[in-house]
């Protein structure tokens, strides 16, 4: 399940990356089945895939230096 709305930037056989904005993405890993494709728009609580057991989500924030 997606924690927040965003755009799928990458979908592999066992992971999905959802961009929340230009600086923040959430990577969901450990799926046994993935239900979305790259470039899909997802809403909060959207079903991204299926887990047989536990899951891992990593929140990555990219900070750009503004000049």
Backbone bond lengths (Angstrom), bond angles and torsions (degrees), N, CA, C in turn:
res aa  C-N    CA-C-N  psi(-1)  N-CA   C-N-CA  omega(-1)  CA-C   N-CA-C  phi
1 X - - - 1.445 - - 1.526 108.97 -
2 X 1.303 116.78 135.48 1.458 121.68 179.39 1.526 109.97 -76.69
3 X 1.340 116.28 131.91 1.462 120.42 179.38 1.523 112.64 -70.27
4 X 1.336 117.03 -25.80 1.461 121.11 -176.36 1.527 109.87 -153.97
5 X 1.306 117.06 165.23 1.465 121.19 177.94 1.524 109.93 -70.74
6 X 1.334 116.46 151.60 1.455 120.58 178.11 1.513 111.20 175.47
7 X 1.334 115.15 -162.88 1.463 122.24 179.91 1.520 109.17 -122.20
8 X 1.316 116.76 132.68 1.460 121.36 177.08 1.520 107.87 -71.88
9 X 1.332 116.78 118.52 1.457 120.75 179.67 1.519 111.96 -97.68
10 X 1.339 116.11 -22.33 1.466 120.25 177.64 1.522 109.02 -153.99
11 X 1.319 115.92 137.90 1.460 122.19 175.36 1.522 107.88 -136.56
12 X 1.333 117.09 120.97 1.460 122.09 177.62 1.525 107.83 -113.00
13 X 1.313 116.92 -172.71 1.467 119.44 -178.56 1.530 112.14 -68.92
14 X 1.359 117.70 -17.98 1.464 118.74 -178.98 1.530 114.79 -138.35
15 X 1.347 117.68 10.31 1.465 119.39 179.05 1.525 111.59 -148.72
16 X 1.342 114.56 158.37 1.465 121.85 178.10 1.527 107.51 -138.96
17 X 1.337 116.10 134.47 1.459 121.59 174.65 1.524 108.00 -111.68
18 X 1.343 115.95 125.92 1.464 121.74 -180.00 1.519 108.48 -116.23
19 X 1.341 116.76 120.50 1.462 122.06 175.65 1.520 108.65 -84.49
20 X 1.315 115.57 125.21 1.461 121.09 178.27 1.524 109.50 -86.89
21 X 1.330 115.62 -39.60 1.458 122.70 174.98 1.531 106.84 -153.79
22 X 1.314 117.78 -169.37 1.466 120.74 -177.23 1.524 112.94 -65.36
23 X 1.328 117.74 -21.30 1.457 121.50 -173.81 1.529 114.84 -111.45
24 X 1.325 118.43 -8.44 1.459 120.74 -172.65 1.521 111.62 -133.75
25 X 1.340 115.51 131.15 1.460 122.22 175.65 1.522 109.41 -133.54
26 X 1.317 116.31 153.06 1.459 122.13 173.27 1.519 107.43 -118.72
27 X 1.334 116.27 129.96 1.458 122.34 178.88 1.528 107.83 -106.48
28 X 1.318 116.25 122.38 1.457 122.88 177.04 1.517 107.43 -105.67
29 X 1.346 117.96 124.98 1.468 122.03 -175.04 1.521 111.08 -123.76
30 X 1.317 115.33 161.31 1.444 121.28 173.03 1.513 115.46 89.59
31 X 1.327 117.20 14.56 1.468 120.06 177.54 1.527 110.64 -66.08
32 X 1.307 115.96 146.57 1.460 120.48 169.41 1.525 109.80 -94.77
33 X 1.336 117.57 -22.57 1.467 124.55 172.99 1.522 108.01 -142.89
34 X 1.338 117.47 137.69 1.462 122.84 177.17 1.519 107.77 -110.23
35 X 1.346 116.73 131.04 1.469 122.30 -174.52 1.523 114.44 -104.37
36 X 1.337 118.84 -2.13 1.467 121.69 -177.26 1.520 110.12 -123.22
37 X 1.327 115.72 164.19 1.463 122.20 177.76 1.524 109.46 -122.08
38 X 1.326 116.42 161.48 1.464 121.83 177.15 1.526 109.81 -55.12
39 X 1.313 116.19 145.03 1.467 126.86 179.29 1.528 113.69 78.24
40 X 1.327 117.83 -0.20 1.468 120.20 177.56 1.524 109.65 -72.36
41 X 1.318 116.69 139.00 1.464 122.71 172.50 1.522 106.59 -86.78
42 X 1.346 116.88 130.12 1.463 120.50 179.22 1.521 109.84 -123.06
43 X 1.311 115.62 148.65 1.458 121.09 176.91 1.520 109.11 -97.57
44 X 1.323 116.52 166.23 1.458 120.31 174.09 1.524 108.17 -58.30
45 X 1.311 116.46 138.50 1.469 124.51 -179.53 1.524 113.60 73.60
46 X 1.341 118.44 10.75 1.464 120.86 176.80 1.528 109.31 -67.04
47 X 1.305 116.48 142.93 1.455 122.17 178.42 1.528 108.90 -80.33
48 X 1.331 116.87 113.23 1.463 122.10 -177.03 1.520 112.46 -92.86
49 X 1.307 116.19 -30.53 1.455 120.06 -177.22 1.514 110.44 -177.05
50 X 1.327 115.28 -169.99 1.458 122.24 -175.66 1.527 109.67 -122.28
51 X 1.335 115.79 137.32 1.464 122.73 174.00 1.517 108.80 -111.25
52 X 1.322 117.13 140.54 1.463 119.87 171.83 1.521 111.21 -85.01
53 X 1.328 116.80 -24.02 1.462 120.73 -178.61 1.508 110.08 -139.69
54 X 1.324 116.84 -128.56 1.461 121.42 -179.96 1.529 110.30 -81.97
55 X 1.338 117.01 171.75 1.456 120.93 -178.91 1.518 110.80 -137.28
56 X 1.330 115.95 165.95 1.451 123.31 177.34 1.516 108.70 -126.48
57 X 1.327 117.40 133.52 1.461 122.66 173.77 1.522 107.71 -126.46
58 X 1.330 116.97 130.93 1.452 122.07 -179.61 1.516 108.45 -119.00
59 X 1.312 117.31 124.95 1.458 122.62 178.97 1.525 107.46 -96.03
60 X 1.334 117.04 120.57 1.458 121.73 -177.81 1.515 108.64 -118.93
61 X 1.318 116.62 124.90 1.464 121.51 177.38 1.524 108.34 -114.13
62 X 1.317 117.14 126.12 1.456 122.47 177.12 1.525 107.63 -100.74
63 X 1.316 115.85 125.35 1.449 120.76 -178.65 1.519 108.93 -106.33
64 X 1.335 114.96 124.55 1.469 119.96 178.34 1.520 109.38 -102.15
65 X 1.293 115.71 134.42 1.470 120.09 176.58 1.523 107.82 -77.58
66 X 1.302 115.55 124.65 1.463 120.66 179.38 1.524 109.29 -93.80
67 X 1.315 115.37 131.63 1.468 119.22 -179.70 1.499 110.98 -116.37
